[in-house]
Amino acid sequence: MSESKGASTATSTVSPGGIDGSGPPRAVGGFATAPLGSAGRGLGARGLSAKAFKVMGVDPGLVATGFAVLEALPGEVVVAASGVIATSAHEALEARLDVLHAAMHRIIDSQKPSLLIVEDLYTEYKFPRTAVLMGHARGVICLAARQLGVAVLALAPAEVKRSVTGNGSAGKAQVQRAVQTLLGLASVPRPSHVADALGLAMTGMARVTGRLPAGRVPRPQVTR
């Protein structure tokens, strides 16, 4: 590992910048969001309490960490925020972890989710180094949640894929299309890190509400 340059020199890219969750549903994470329920799609008003709550999904990675926040309101579920936290491969490991922790802490503090869902480590990895680096990223994410008093639940990727698509071995494109359909998004969520984070949040919300958004055949959309 190269000599540390110090956390002050490390930089991160959080995209998009709008993560405060204020105002009506809007374009976030490169795709348009729409409220569910008014059109009878998704969770709608069924099985939701009158109190709004948020569930945050996080797809951890040292290079890029995807995040997404779903907010359950009376009668609808909306994407409150989403995006990717990226760190520079040219920085020292400890500096990159410091940047990831600071960004995640800021997002959690801003969105104030009731529950954070993080992708669990696989049982086996073809590339052990990938598992180690992902473990570092998961550690600082869990630390940020703990510091802000947010409960953390780890879910295996196969469980999320099975919940969202019905297939525990689904590919990224299949997950993206399923998330788009279930949440009634105007276009396919990109990049895949955001789609994975949305899938995690959806599965976590299902743990709370007892149901996953019911699939519907979406109107024809133009994929960007």
N, C-alpha and C positions, 0 to 999 in steps of 0.2 A: 504494500500500500504506500502511496506517496505521502510525503510529509504534509501534515495538516496545514491548511492556509487560514484556518479559523472560520467559525460560522459566519462572521460578519462579511466574508467575501463570497459566500455561497448565495446563489440566486434560485428562485423558483418561479414557475409560471403557473398561475391559477387561471384556468380558462373555463367559463367566462368570468368576468369580474363581478357581475351582479349576483351576489350570493346572500343578500340580506333578506330575501323572501318577502319583501314588502310589495304591496300593490297586487293587482289582479294577475292571473296566470299569463305568462308571456313567453317569448322565445328564449330558451335557455339551452346551453350545451350544444348549440348548433342545430336544434330542431324545435319545432313549435309544440307547445303543450296546450291541452284543452281540458276544461273541467269535465268530470264524469258525473253522470247522474241526471242531468237535464235531458240528455238524449237516451237515458235508460241503459247506458253502457257501463261496464266495469263494476266496481263495488256499489256505485250509486248510493241510495239512501238505506239500502238493506243492511241490517246488522251493525250499523255504526251508532255510537253513542252521540249525544248532543255536544260533548266536549271534543274540541279539535285536538289532535295529537300528531306528532311527526315521527317518522321512522327514517333513519339514515342508513343507506347502504354504502359500503366502501370496498372497492376492488383494489387491494394493496399491491404496491410495486415500488421499487426504488427509483426506477426510471420514470414511471408514470403511475399515479394512483387516481383511479376514477372514484367519484363520489356522486351521490344523488340523494335528495331528500323528498320523500313523499309526505304530503300533509292530508290527513283525513278530516274533512270538514263535514258538518251536517249536510248530507245529500250529495257529496262529491269528494273525489280524491284528485289532488293536483300535484304536479311536480313543482315543488317550492324552489329548488335549486339543483344544479348539477354542473359538473365540469371535471377537469383533470388537473392534478397537481404534478408538475414535472420538475425534476432536478437535473442538474448538469453532471454528465459523466466525467467531466474534467475536475470536479471537486473531490475532496477527500470524503471517505465514507461518513465520518462523524459530522462533517459539515452538512452533507446531504440529509442525514437523519434529523439534524437540528432544524433544517429548513422545512422538512416534511412535518415534523412535530408542530412547529410554529403555525404553519398554514392550516393544518388540521384542527389545532386548538382554536384558531380564529374562526373557522367555519362552524365548528360545533358550538362555540360560544354565541355566534350570530344566529344560527338556526334553532338552537335549543331543542334537539330531538329528544323524545322520551326513550328511544332505544336505538342503538347503533349495531348494525349487522355487518360483520366483517367476514370475508372469505377465509375459510379454514385452510390449513396446510394439507396437501395431498398426503396419502399414506406412503406413496413412493414417488420419487422424482428421477427422471433419466439424467438430470443435471443437478447434482447435489448443491452446487454453488447457487443455483437459482433459489433453492429452498432456503438456504442460509440468508440470502439477501432479502427474500420475501419475509422471512421471520423477523429480521431487523425492522422492516417497514411496519409489519403488524404490531411489533412491540411498541413503537412510538405512537401509533394510532390508538392502541388500547390505553396507553398512558395518558394521552390527551383526553380521552373519554373519561377515564377514572378521575382525573384532576377536576373535571367539570361535573362529576356526579352522574354521568350517563351510563346506564347499564349496557353491557356488551354481550352479544350473542354471536358465536362463530358457527357458520354453516358450511358444509362441504359443497364444492361446486356441483357435484352430481345431484345433490338434493335440490339445489336451486334450479338446475336445468330440468329436472324431473317435474318440479312444481310449475315451472313456467311453460314448458313445451310438452311435457309428458314423456320425455326421453332423456334419461340421465347421461346419455352420450352425445347430446345435441351439439352441433358446431356453433361457432360464433354467429354466423349469418342467420341460423335458425333461431337463436336466442334473440337477436336483434329484431327479427320480424315478429316473434311472439310478444316481445315487450311492447312493440309499436301497436299491435292489435289489442292487447289487453288494456293498455293505458289510453287507447284512443288517440295516439300521437299523430300529428300531421305528416311526419316522415320518420324514416328509420333512425333511431338514436345512434349517433356517432360521436367519438370513436367507440370501439367495442368495450373499452374500459367503462364508459358511461352506461352502456347497455347492461353490462354485468352488474354494475352498482345498482341500477334500477331493478334488476332481477333479484338481487339480494334484499333490497328494501321491500319489494313486493312480497317475497316469501316471508320476511320478518313481519310485515303487516298482517299477513294471513295468520300468523301465530297469535296475533292480538285479536283480530276480528273473527277468526274462524273460517274465513273464506278468501280465496284468491279472486281477483277480478275475473268475471266471466267473459270468455272470448266472444267476439262478434266479428263478422266479416266486415272489414273496414271499407269505406268508400275509396275509390281509386285515388292514389296519392302520387305526387311527383317526387321521386327520391332525388335528393341533392347530393 
